[in-house]
Structure formats: C-alpha cells, structure tokens
Amino acid sequence: MLESDSFLHLARPLGPATIGSQPTTAPLNVVIQPQAIFAILDHSLRRNADQERVIGTLLGVRSEDGQEVEIRNCFAVGHTETQEQVEVDMDYQKQMLALHLKASPKEVLVGWYATSAELNTFSALIQNFYGGQGDGTWPYPAVHLTISTEAGKDIDARTYISAPVGVTAERAADSAAFIPVPHEIRYGEAEKSGLELISGAKDNPDRTASVITDIESLENAIEEVLNMLDRVSRYVEAVIDEEAEPSTALGQFLLNALALAPKVDPEDIERDFNNHVQDVLVVSYLANTIRTQIDLSNRLATAALTIGAGDGLGGSLTNGAGSESQRGGRGGRGGRGGREG
C-alpha cells in the first residue's frame, strides 16, 4: 500500500474573525536559503537528549504583493514540550527578534520552524502566536517550516501556512488547519561551490574536505561541463535512433542554448586564449618586477642608514684619539722644558 499524506485545503479561513481583520492566504511560494537550513540543522544537533524537536524564528523578506517569501535567516527559541503542555520563551524571542531587525533592517518576521514533520495541537498554538497581530506576521500568514533530522534519512523540508478553524473563539486559539505551500531551495554560484565542497566530505571516513585550489576548481568545472555535453549528446543520438522518447520542451531548450553560443572558429578561440595567457604573463612579470624594485629600494635605504651611522661613530672615535694625542704632546713638551731647567 502506497504511503500518502492527506491535507485539508481551505480557500478561506473558517474560524471566527473580526470584520476587517481577515488575513490574506498568501504566500503562494516560499524560497529557502541554504544558510537558514544549516542553522536549523546546527540547532538540532545541539538539542538536549530528551527533546524530540526544537523550534525557532524565521526571518526573511516578502515581495510587495506578498505572493513570495524568502527565508534568509533564523534563530533558535528555547521551549519545553510534554504531552500535556508546551512552554515557549516568548520574552527571549521578542528580544532576539528586535536585535536581528536592528542588525538587518530589510528582514522581517516571516514565521517559525520545527525539526519534526508532525503537526499537532501545540504546533497550532505556536502558529497562531507567530501569525497573530502585534508581534506576529499579521496581516500575512506565518510560514511554518518543518525539517526532518532523522539520522540515516534524507532531509525533508515542508512549508505550510494556516487558516483558523474552530467552533468557538476559545477553541480557535489552539486550532489551525495547516495548508501546504510550494517551496524551493535557492542558492547562487558562490553558495553552490561551498555546498559542493561540503558534500565532498561524505565520501571520507573522517568527514573532512580539503579546500581545492583555483586550478583544481577550474578543472572540475570543465570536467562537469564535458560530462553534461556527453549526456546531452547521448540523449540526442538516442532520439535520432528512436531509442528514446523525444521531448519538444527539451529540444526547444537545447536549441535556445545552442543559439546563445558564439559562432567563432576554433583557430580564433585558440588565438584569443593564447593572447590572454600572454597578457596574464606580462602582468605577472611586471608585478614581480615592481615587487623586486621595491624590495631593492628598501635594502638600499637600510644599507645607507647603516653606513651613515658607522661613519659618524668612526669620526667621533678619531677626534677623541686626536685630542688625547694633543694633550700628550703638550705634556711631553712640558717634560722636556723641565729637563732643560
């Protein structure tokens, strides 16, 4: 039997709400930055042995229309949870939120996270706090991010917003219908290089990875491009030989990618590359020459100061010796005069 998750999809809130204060059902898409996930995983590793999950506050930016939320940062919030009750340090959460907003004025409160995929009554209670008026995300719904941290399994991330449900206002405070929303983990080229370096540690027994040089990084990038070209070539050949099912979208994408490639002869590319290498060598030679000249100038200046100090010391000793000779000469003349007398 296939395992499937069942969700309750709501088009609008069903719980009691004040007229004119009904929140929006946005966002429709959530973007997660890798640094936020790393911070959540680090918090999970540092949790107490008796804690099943940890929670924290999510910070980020929201689009002008509120249709997209980007999670950029987060911080941990202490809490204790039992089967009967849950206690969250709200004072600490408010103080840390104020400090983060001062350090990053462009970021806003967007929701909270938990390191468990389970959604229960306590989750609804915390969700209503983060999505409430005043210190919450109102009129926008709070985003709830769940990260599974079970050892030996892949990391599973899910994002939700909520709608209030309940027969009475008292029950609506600890009740909520969690609505799943799409999300994506987005990272740039610099973050991609760092993630690839970190992922290389999984193949080592000591879980360490050495930092590669620029030449090695360039070599790896070229090898990756060659592998992708080989994979595309095999797919195209399989489609031509009617061994693979053709795809119009993929063919259009390849056609657009090839259209962006400059139409330059290989000889021209080799000539331009050699000229570039020569320019780099000339710049490196000039830099080494300037560095050598500066070092030589410093040595000459130091030598001149040393020689000048030696000449001054030698002149003082010579003058002192001459004075002693003169005094000795006068004493000698005096002695001869005495003998004449």
RAWO-V627980 format. One record per residue. N is the residue number from 1. RES is the residue in three letters. PHI is phi as a letter, one per 20 degrees, with the letter a starting at -180 (NA if undefined). D_CENTER is the distance of its C-alpha to the mean C-alpha in Angstrom with 1 decimal. Layout:
n->N res->RES phi->PHI d_center->D_CENTER
n->N res->RES phi->PHI d_center->D_CENTER
This chain:
n->1 res->MET phi->NA d_center->41.1
n->2 res->LEU phi->f d_center->37.7
n->3 res->GLU phi->e d_center->35.2
n->4 res->SER phi->b d_center->34.1
n->5 res->ASP phi->e d_center->32.5
n->6 res->SER phi->d d_center->34.6
n->7 res->PHE phi->c d_center->33.3
n->8 res->LEU phi->d d_center->35.2
n->9 res->HIS phi->e d_center->34.5
n->10 res->LEU phi->d d_center->35.7
n->11 res->ALA phi->e d_center->36.2
n->12 res->ARG phi->b d_center->36.7
n->13 res->PRO phi->f d_center->36.8
n->14 res->LEU phi->d d_center->40.0
n->15 res->GLY phi->e d_center->40.0
n->16 res->PRO phi->f d_center->41.8
n->17 res->ALA phi->b d_center->40.1
n->18 res->THR phi->f d_center->41.5
n->19 res->ILE phi->f d_center->42.7
n->20 res->GLY phi->n d_center->40.4
n->21 res->SER phi->c d_center->37.4
n->22 res->GLN phi->f d_center->36.4
n->23 res->PRO phi->f d_center->32.6
n->24 res->THR phi->e d_center->31.2
n->25 res->THR phi->e d_center->30.1
n->26 res->ALA phi->f d_center->27.0
n->27 res->PRO phi->e d_center->24.2
n->28 res->LEU phi->e d_center->24.9
n->29 res->ASN phi->b d_center->21.3
n->30 res->VAL phi->c d_center->18.1
n->31 res->VAL phi->d d_center->14.6
n->32 res->ILE phi->d d_center->11.9
n->33 res->GLN phi->e d_center->8.1
n->34 res->PRO phi->f d_center->6.8
n->35 res->GLN phi->f d_center->5.1
n->36 res->ALA phi->f d_center->8.7
n->37 res->ILE phi->f d_center->10.4
n->38 res->PHE phi->f d_center->9.2
n->39 res->ALA phi->f d_center->10.4
n->40 res->ILE phi->f d_center->13.5
n->41 res->LEU phi->f d_center->14.3
n->42 res->ASP phi->f d_center->14.1
n->43 res->HIS phi->f d_center->16.5
n->44 res->SER phi->f d_center->18.7
n->45 res->LEU phi->f d_center->19.1
n->46 res->ARG phi->e d_center->20.2
n->47 res->ARG phi->f d_center->22.7
n->48 res->ASN phi->f d_center->26.4
n->49 res->ALA phi->f d_center->28.6
n->50 res->ASP phi->e d_center->30.6
n->51 res->GLN phi->e d_center->27.8
n->52 res->GLU phi->e d_center->27.4
n->53 res->ARG phi->b d_center->24.4
n->54 res->VAL phi->c d_center->22.1
n->55 res->ILE phi->c d_center->21.1
n->56 res->GLY phi->a d_center->18.8
n->57 res->THR phi->d d_center->18.1
n->58 res->LEU phi->d d_center->15.8
n->59 res->LEU phi->c d_center->14.7
n->60 res->GLY phi->r d_center->14.0
n->61 res->VAL phi->c d_center->16.1
n->62 res->ARG phi->c d_center->19.3
n->63 res->SER phi->f d_center->21.2
n->64 res->GLU phi->f d_center->24.5
n->65 res->ASP phi->e d_center->26.6
n->66 res->GLY phi->m d_center->24.6
n->67 res->GLN phi->e d_center->24.4
n->68 res->GLU phi->b d_center->20.6
n->69 res->VAL phi->c d_center->18.0
n->70 res->GLU phi->d d_center->14.2
n->71 res->ILE phi->e d_center->12.5
n->72 res->ARG phi->d d_center->9.4
n->73 res->ASN phi->b d_center->10.0
n->74 res->CYS phi->a d_center->12.8
n->75 res->PHE phi->b d_center->15.0
n->76 res->ALA phi->f d_center->17.8
n->77 res->VAL phi->c d_center->21.4
n->78 res->GLY phi->f d_center->24.3
n->79 res->HIS phi->b d_center->27.0
n->80 res->THR phi->c d_center->30.0
n->81 res->GLU phi->c d_center->31.4
n->82 res->THR phi->c d_center->34.7
n->83 res->GLN phi->f d_center->36.9
n->84 res->GLU phi->e d_center->38.7
n->85 res->GLN phi->b d_center->36.2
n->86 res->VAL phi->c d_center->32.7
n->87 res->GLU phi->c d_center->31.7
n->88 res->VAL phi->c d_center->28.5
n->89 res->ASP phi->f d_center->27.9
n->90 res->MET phi->f d_center->27.8
n->91 res->ASP phi->f d_center->28.4
n->92 res->TYR phi->f d_center->25.3
n->93 res->GLN phi->f d_center->23.3
n->94 res->LYS phi->f d_center->24.9
n->95 res->GLN phi->f d_center->24.3
n->96 res->MET phi->f d_center->20.6
n->97 res->LEU phi->f d_center->20.3
n->98 res->ALA phi->f d_center->22.3
n->99 res->LEU phi->f d_center->20.2
n->100 res->HIS phi->f d_center->16.9
n->101 res->LEU phi->f d_center->18.7
n->102 res->LYS phi->f d_center->20.1
n->103 res->ALA phi->f d_center->16.8
n->104 res->SER phi->c d_center->15.3
n->105 res->PRO phi->f d_center->18.5
n->106 res->LYS phi->f d_center->17.2
n->107 res->GLU phi->e d_center->15.8
n->108 res->VAL phi->c d_center->18.6
n->109 res->LEU phi->f d_center->19.5
n->110 res->VAL phi->d d_center->19.2
n->111 res->GLY phi->r d_center->20.3
n->112 res->TRP phi->b d_center->19.8
n->113 res->TYR phi->c d_center->18.8
n->114 res->ALA phi->b d_center->20.9
n->115 res->THR phi->e d_center->20.6
n->116 res->SER phi->b d_center->23.8
n->117 res->ALA phi->e d_center->25.1
n->118 res->GLU phi->f d_center->28.4
n->119 res->LEU phi->d d_center->29.4
n->120 res->ASN phi->c d_center->32.3
n->121 res->THR phi->f d_center->34.1
n->122 res->PHE phi->f d_center->31.7
n->123 res->SER phi->f d_center->28.8
n->124 res->ALA phi->f d_center->31.0
n->125 res->LEU phi->f d_center->31.8
n->126 res->ILE phi->f d_center->28.1
n->127 res->GLN phi->f d_center->27.4
n->128 res->ASN phi->f d_center->30.3
n->129 res->PHE phi->f d_center->29.2
n->130 res->TYR phi->f d_center->25.7
n->131 res->GLY phi->e d_center->27.5
n->132 res->GLY phi->f d_center->30.4
n->133 res->GLN phi->f d_center->31.6
n->134 res->GLY phi->n d_center->30.9
n->135 res->ASP phi->e d_center->27.7
n->136 res->GLY phi->e d_center->26.5
n->137 res->THR phi->e d_center->25.2
n->138 res->TRP phi->g d_center->28.7
n->139 res->PRO phi->e d_center->29.9
n->140 res->TYR phi->e d_center->26.8
n->141 res->PRO phi->f d_center->26.5
n->142 res->ALA phi->f d_center->23.9
n->143 res->VAL phi->e d_center->21.4
n->144 res->HIS phi->d d_center->21.7
n->145 res->LEU phi->d d_center->19.0
n->146 res->THR phi->d d_center->20.3
n->147 res->ILE phi->c d_center->18.5
n->148 res->SER phi->e d_center->21.0
n->149 res->THR phi->c d_center->20.4
n->150 res->GLU phi->f d_center->23.7
n->151 res->ALA phi->f d_center->23.9
n->152 res->GLY phi->n d_center->24.8
n->153 res->LYS phi->c d_center->23.8
n->154 res->ASP phi->f d_center->21.0
n->155 res->ILE phi->f d_center->18.5
n->156 res->ASP phi->d d_center->20.0
n->157 res->ALA phi->d d_center->18.5
n->158 res->ARG phi->c d_center->20.9
n->159 res->THR phi->c d_center->21.0
n->160 res->TYR phi->c d_center->24.2
n->161 res->ILE phi->c d_center->25.9
n->162 res->SER phi->c d_center->29.4
n->163 res->ALA phi->c d_center->32.8
n->164 res->PRO phi->f d_center->35.4
n->165 res->VAL phi->c d_center->38.3
n->166 res->GLY phi->q d_center->41.3
n->167 res->VAL phi->f d_center->45.0
n->168 res->THR phi->d d_center->45.0
n->169 res->ALA phi->f d_center->42.8
n->170 res->GLU phi->f d_center->42.7
n->171 res->ARG phi->f d_center->41.4
n->172 res->ALA phi->f d_center->38.9
n->173 res->ALA phi->f d_center->37.0
n->174 res->ASP phi->d d_center->35.9
n->175 res->SER phi->c d_center->36.0
n->176 res->ALA phi->a d_center->33.6
n->177 res->ALA phi->d d_center->33.3
n->178 res->PHE phi->e d_center->29.8
n->179 res->ILE phi->d d_center->29.2
n->180 res->PRO phi->f d_center->26.5
n->181 res->VAL phi->c d_center->24.5
n->182 res->PRO phi->f d_center->22.6
n->183 res->HIS phi->b d_center->18.8
n->184 res->GLU phi->b d_center->16.3
n->185 res->ILE phi->e d_center->12.8
n->186 res->ARG phi->d d_center->11.4
n->187 res->TYR phi->b d_center->8.7
n->188 res->GLY phi->e d_center->9.3
n->189 res->GLU phi->f d_center->10.9
n->190 res->ALA phi->f d_center->8.3
n->191 res->GLU phi->f d_center->6.0
n->192 res->LYS phi->f d_center->9.6
n->193 res->SER phi->f d_center->10.7
n->194 res->GLY phi->f d_center->8.3
n->195 res->LEU phi->f d_center->9.4
n->196 res->GLU phi->f d_center->12.9
n->197 res->LEU phi->f d_center->13.0
n->198 res->ILE phi->f d_center->12.3
n->199 res->SER phi->f d_center->14.8
n->200 res->GLY phi->f d_center->17.3
n->201 res->ALA phi->f d_center->17.8
n->202 res->LYS phi->f d_center->19.6
n->203 res->ASP phi->e d_center->22.6
n->204 res->ASN phi->e d_center->23.2
n->205 res->PRO phi->f d_center->25.4
n->206 res->ASP phi->e d_center->23.6
n->207 res->ARG phi->l d_center->20.1
n->208 res->THR phi->c d_center->18.8
n->209 res->ALA phi->c d_center->17.5
n->210 res->SER phi->e d_center->18.3
n->211 res->VAL phi->f d_center->16.4
n->212 res->ILE phi->e d_center->18.4
n->213 res->THR phi->e d_center->19.8
n->214 res->ASP phi->f d_center->19.6
n->215 res->ILE phi->f d_center->22.9
n->216 res->GLU phi->f d_center->21.9
n->217 res->SER phi->f d_center->18.8
n->218 res->LEU phi->f d_center->21.2
n->219 res->GLU phi->f d_center->23.7
n->220 res->ASN phi->f d_center->21.5
n->221 res->ALA phi->f d_center->20.5
n->222 res->ILE phi->f d_center->24.3
n->223 res->GLU phi->f d_center->25.3
n->224 res->GLU phi->f d_center->23.0
n->225 res->VAL phi->f d_center->24.5
n->226 res->LEU phi->f d_center->28.0
n->227 res->ASN phi->f d_center->27.5
n->228 res->MET phi->f d_center->26.5
n->229 res->LEU phi->f d_center->29.6
n->230 res->ASP phi->f d_center->31.8
n->231 res->ARG phi->f d_center->30.7
n->232 res->VAL phi->f d_center->31.5
n->233 res->SER phi->f d_center->34.8
n->234 res->ARG phi->f d_center->35.9
n->235 res->TYR phi->f d_center->35.2
n->236 res->VAL phi->f d_center->37.2
n->237 res->GLU phi->f d_center->40.0
n->238 res->ALA phi->f d_center->40.2
n->239 res->VAL phi->f d_center->40.5
n->240 res->ILE phi->f d_center->43.2
n->241 res->ASP phi->e d_center->45.1
n->242 res->GLU phi->m d_center->44.8
n->243 res->GLU phi->e d_center->43.0
n->244 res->ALA phi->c d_center->39.9
n->245 res->GLU phi->f d_center->39.9
n->246 res->PRO phi->f d_center->38.9
n->247 res->SER phi->c d_center->36.3
n->248 res->THR phi->f d_center->36.9
n->249 res->ALA phi->f d_center->33.3
n->250 res->LEU phi->f d_center->32.0
n->251 res->GLY phi->f d_center->34.8
n->252 res->GLN phi->f d_center->34.0
n->253 res->PHE phi->f d_center->30.4
n->254 res->LEU phi->f d_center->31.5
n->255 res->LEU phi->f d_center->34.1
n->256 res->ASN phi->f d_center->31.7
n->257 res->ALA phi->f d_center->29.3
n->258 res->LEU phi->f d_center->32.3
n->259 res->ALA phi->f d_center->33.6
n->260 res->LEU phi->f d_center->30.6
n->261 res->ALA phi->f d_center->31.3
n->262 res->PRO phi->f d_center->33.4
n->263 res->LYS phi->e d_center->37.0
n->264 res->VAL phi->c d_center->37.4
n->265 res->ASP phi->f d_center->39.8
n->266 res->PRO phi->g d_center->38.5
n->267 res->GLU phi->f d_center->40.7
n->268 res->ASP phi->f d_center->39.0
n->269 res->ILE phi->f d_center->35.5
n->270 res->GLU phi->f d_center->36.7
n->271 res->ARG phi->f d_center->38.4
n->272 res->ASP phi->f d_center->35.5
n->273 res->PHE phi->f d_center->33.3
n->274 res->ASN phi->f d_center->35.9
n->275 res->ASN phi->f d_center->36.2
n->276 res->HIS phi->f d_center->32.5
n->277 res->VAL phi->f d_center->32.7
n->278 res->GLN phi->f d_center->35.7
n->279 res->ASP phi->f d_center->34.0
n->280 res->VAL phi->f d_center->31.2
n->281 res->LEU phi->f d_center->33.9
n->282 res->VAL phi->f d_center->35.8
n->283 res->VAL phi->f d_center->32.9
n->284 res->SER phi->f d_center->32.1
n->285 res->TYR phi->f d_center->35.9
n->286 res->LEU phi->f d_center->36.1
n->287 res->ALA phi->f d_center->33.2
n->288 res->ASN phi->f d_center->34.9
n->289 res->THR phi->f d_center->38.2
n->290 res->ILE phi->f d_center->37.0
n->291 res->ARG phi->f d_center->35.4
n->292 res->THR phi->f d_center->38.7
n->293 res->GLN phi->f d_center->40.7
n->294 res->ILE phi->f d_center->38.8
n->295 res->ASP phi->f d_center->39.2
n->296 res->LEU phi->f d_center->42.9
n->297 res->SER phi->f d_center->43.5
n->298 res->ASN phi->f d_center->42.0
n->299 res->ARG phi->f d_center->44.3
n->300 res->LEU phi->f d_center->47.4
n->301 res->ALA phi->f d_center->46.8
n->302 res->THR phi->f d_center->46.5
n->303 res->ALA phi->f d_center->49.6
n->304 res->ALA phi->f d_center->51.6
n->305 res->LEU phi->f d_center->50.8
n->306 res->THR phi->f d_center->51.9
n->307 res->ILE phi->f d_center->55.1
n->308 res->GLY phi->f d_center->56.0
n->309 res->ALA phi->f d_center->55.7
n->310 res->GLY phi->f d_center->57.9
n->311 res->ASP phi->f d_center->60.6
n->312 res->GLY phi->f d_center->60.8
n->313 res->LEU phi->f d_center->61.3
n->314 res->GLY phi->f d_center->64.0
n->315 res->GLY phi->f d_center->65.9
n->316 res->SER phi->f d_center->66.1
n->317 res->LEU phi->f d_center->67.5
n->318 res->THR phi->f d_center->70.1
n->319 res->ASN phi->f d_center->71.3
n->320 res->GLY phi->f d_center->71.7
n->321 res->ALA phi->f d_center->73.8
n->322 res->GLY phi->f d_center->75.9
n->323 res->SER phi->f d_center->76.7
n->324 res->GLU phi->f d_center->77.7
n->325 res->SER phi->f d_center->80.0
n->326 res->GLN phi->f d_center->81.6
n->327 res->ARG phi->f d_center->82.3
n->328 res->GLY phi->f d_center->83.8
n->329 res->GLY phi->f d_center->86.0
n->330 res->ARG phi->f d_center->87.5
n->331 res->GLY phi->f d_center->88.2
n->332 res->GLY phi->f d_center->90.0
n->333 res->ARG phi->f d_center->92.2
n->334 res->GLY phi->f d_center->93.1
n->335 res->GLY phi->f d_center->94.2
n->336 res->ARG phi->f d_center->96.3
n->337 res->GLY phi->f d_center->98.0
n->338 res->GLY phi->f d_center->98.8
n->339 res->ARG phi->f d_center->100.5
n->340 res->GLU phi->f d_center->102.6
n->341 res->GLY phi->f d_center->103.8
